[in-house]
Amino acid sequence: MTPAVLLLKKYKIPFELLQYHHDINSTSYGLEAVEKLSLPAEQVFKTLVINTDTQQLVVAIVPVNTQLNLKAVAKNLNVKKASLADAKRVEATTGYILGGVSPLGQKKPLKTLIDNSAEKLNIMYVSGGKRGLEIALAPHDLKTITQAKFATIASV
């Protein structure tokens, strides 16, 4: 059980776990999940940790078939600049390794933005806290449990 799964169980949030055998040579973890689980790419979301110019870490959740728009993230956070956080800092802060960073059950809960494309979905998929593990849940449940905000932060 990962911290993400334990958190969902603790709050009795409905979810489903999907597992696949992670290929250690894969570098696009989200797209690997799409392929191996035969899921629609627009429903599978990657969890990225962003560092702002104020040194604040923030979670950004966007579909795996899009790119994170760092300018849009900065604008939503009212900061001048945002960039991807250093891997070691991500792992130390969240407790998860890259490719398995879940927006749920992090060691230190971070401010979270979810791309607004999730709002129209009934189910979205996010990392379950390790490579090869995905969690299916309702976007509004994810928003509630992470105290997130929906925002336009992805670009094609």
C-alpha positions in Angstrom: 0.0 0.0 0.0 1.3 3.4 -1.0 0.6 6.6 1.0 -1.7 7.6 -1.8 -3.9 4.5 -1.5 -3.9 4.7 2.3 -5.1 8.3 2.1 -8.0 7.5 -0.2 -9.0 4.6 2.1 -8.8 6.8 5.2 -11.2 9.3 3.7 -13.4 6.7 2.1 -12.9 8.2 -1.4 -14.0 5.8 -4.2 -11.2 4.7 -6.4 -9.8 1.9 -8.5 -6.2 0.7 -8.7 -4.7 -0.3 -12.0 -1.3 -2.0 -12.2 1.1 -2.7 -15.1 4.6 -4.0 -15.4 6.8 -0.9 -15.6 9.6 -1.1 -18.2 12.7 0.3 -16.6 13.8 1.7 -20.0 10.6 3.8 -20.3 11.1 7.5 -19.8 7.6 8.7 -20.5 5.8 7.2 -17.5 2.4 8.6 -18.2 2.4 7.5 -21.9 3.6 4.1 -20.8 0.5 3.8 -18.5 -1.8 4.9 -21.5 -0.2 2.2 -23.7 -0.1 -0.7 -21.2 -3.5 -0.1 -19.7 -5.2 0.9 -23.0 -6.5 4.2 -21.5 -7.5 7.4 -23.3 -4.5 9.8 -23.0 -6.7 12.8 -22.2 -7.8 10.9 -19.0 -4.3 10.0 -17.7 -2.6 12.8 -15.9 1.0 13.4 -14.9 2.0 14.9 -11.6 4.7 17.5 -11.9 6.3 19.5 -9.1 7.1 23.1 -9.8 9.4 25.5 -8.1 8.4 29.2 -8.1 10.7 32.2 -7.9 9.6 32.4 -4.2 11.1 28.9 -3.7 7.6 27.5 -3.1 6.9 24.0 -4.4 3.6 23.4 -6.1 2.0 20.4 -7.8 0.7 20.7 -11.3 -1.5 17.9 -12.7 -1.9 17.9 -16.5 -2.9 15.3 -19.2 0.0 13.1 -20.3 -0.6 14.1 -24.0 0.0 17.8 -23.2 2.8 20.0 -22.0 2.7 22.1 -18.8 2.5 25.8 -19.5 4.8 27.3 -16.9 3.8 30.8 -17.7 0.1 29.9 -17.0 1.2 28.2 -13.7 3.1 31.3 -12.7 0.1 33.5 -13.5 -2.3 31.3 -11.5 0.1 31.4 -8.5 0.7 35.2 -8.8 4.5 34.7 -9.1 6.9 35.9 -11.8 8.5 32.6 -12.7 7.9 28.9 -12.4 10.1 26.0 -13.4 10.3 22.2 -12.9 11.7 21.4 -9.5 14.9 19.5 -9.0 14.4 15.8 -8.8 16.1 15.4 -5.4 13.9 18.2 -3.9 10.8 16.6 -5.4 11.7 13.2 -3.8 12.6 14.7 -0.4 9.4 16.7 -0.2 6.9 14.3 -1.6 8.4 11.0 -0.6 7.9 9.7 -4.1 10.4 9.0 -6.9 10.1 10.6 -10.3 7.7 8.6 -12.5 5.8 7.6 -9.4 4.9 11.0 -7.8 1.3 10.9 -6.8 -0.6 14.1 -6.0 -2.0 12.1 -3.0 -0.3 11.1 0.3 2.8 13.3 -0.1 5.1 13.7 2.9 4.4 17.4 2.8 1.1 18.4 1.2 1.7 21.0 -1.5 -0.5 23.6 -3.1 -2.0 21.9 -6.2 -3.3 23.0 -9.6 -5.3 20.6 -11.8 -5.7 21.4 -15.5 -9.3 22.4 -16.1 -9.7 19.7 -18.8 -10.2 17.3 -15.8 -13.4 19.1 -14.8 -15.4 17.6 -17.7 -14.3 14.0 -16.9 -16.1 11.4 -14.8 -12.8 9.5 -14.1 -9.2 10.6 -14.3 -6.1 8.5 -13.7 -3.1 9.7 -11.6 0.0 8.0 -10.2 -0.7 5.7 -7.3 2.7 6.5 -5.8 5.0 4.1 -7.6 5.9 3.4 -11.2 3.4 0.9 -12.7 0.5 1.9 -10.4 -2.4 4.2 -11.4 -5.4 5.4 -9.4 -8.8 6.0 -11.1 -10.9 8.5 -9.3 -13.3 11.4 -9.9 -11.6 14.7 -10.6 -13.7 16.5 -8.0 -12.6 14.0 -5.3 -9.0 14.6 -6.2 -9.6 18.4 -6.0 -11.3 18.1 -2.6 -8.7 15.8 -1.0 -5.8 17.8 -2.3 -7.5 21.2 -1.8 -6.6 21.9 -5.4 -7.8 24.5 -7.8 -8.8 23.8 -11.4 -6.9 26.1 -13.8 -5.9 26.3 -17.5 -2.2 25.1 -17.2 -1.7 22.7 -20.1 -0.9 23.4 -23.7 -0.9 20.9 -26.6 
